[in-house]
Amino acid sequence: MDIGTETRQPNLFVCLFQLGSGEECCNKYWPDDEETYEHISVKLVSSESYPKYSCRSFLLTNTKNNDVLTVTHFHYIGWSGALGEVPLVTHGIMEIITRVQSHTDATLTTPAPTLVHCSGGGDRSSVYICLNNCLRQLKREGRVDVFQTARRLRALRQFQLQEFSQYEFVHKALVEFIDNRGLENQ
């Protein structure tokens, strides 16, 4: 297979919803120990809990051909509310983004896609992705352009960052991140 056309499977999942029933919640789709779904075995290898999120590691095994994949699952639990609402504080979401980025940078020699999802398909995910991209730009260039980042995101998928409160939250989170890390002097 040509390297340029190879598709990599995501081995990092970021889940942005509360567990439960209802429009803003989703059912738990991962096992507490080990489960087999048709020919795929999913085994929980490790689990860590933090105030606003948890991190789990799973071993996925294809029982037909014995292919094995390790998957890391980050579950952010600090975001409840209706469509368009944002967390009251920025610290939790910034903490999980920096943790996911550190995990990705430390464990992947060839980056694989990260799957980010929420209950609505774009509401919370778009805020997360915009913040993630802005932080990467800030670290890479020492500056950030939230407007252009949001614009590119909306060009790739309609209805991203639909609410002003989401765009405002991205700005607030970045300002607090810069203030807390002392990046304004770099």
KAGI-V26375 format. One line per field, one symbol per residue. ss: DSSP state (A for helix, B for strand, O for the rest). psi: psi as a letter, one per 30 degrees, with the letter a starting at -180 (. if undefined). burial: 1 if it has 16 or more other ideal C-beta (glycine too) atoms within 10 Angstrom, else 0. A space follows every 10 residues. Layout:
BEGIN
ss->???
psi->???
burial->???
END
This chain:
BEGIN
ss->OOAAAOOOOO OBBBBOOBBO OOOOBBOOOO OOOBBBBOOB BBBBBBBBBO OOBBBBBBBB BBOOOOOBBB BBBBBBOOOO OOOOOOOOOO AAAAAAAAAA AAAAAAAOOO OOOBBBBOOO OOAAAAAAAA AAAAAAAAAA AOOOOAAAAA AAAAAAOOOO OOOAAAAAAA AAAAAAAAAA AOAAAO
psi->kkeffkkkkk gkkjkhlkka lleglllkgl lfdklkjcgk kjkkelkkkl efllklkkjk kjfeggkkkk kkjkjkggjl llkflllelf eeeeeeeeee eeeeeffkej klkkjklaef ffdeeeeeee eeeeeeeeee fglkjeeeee eeefeeklgk hekeeeeeee eeeeeeeeee fgffg.
burial->0000000000 1111111100 0001010000 0000000000 1101000000 0110110101 1000000000 1111111110 0000111001 0111111001 0001000000 0001011111 0111111111 1111101100 0001010011 0010000001 1000011011 0011001000 000000
END
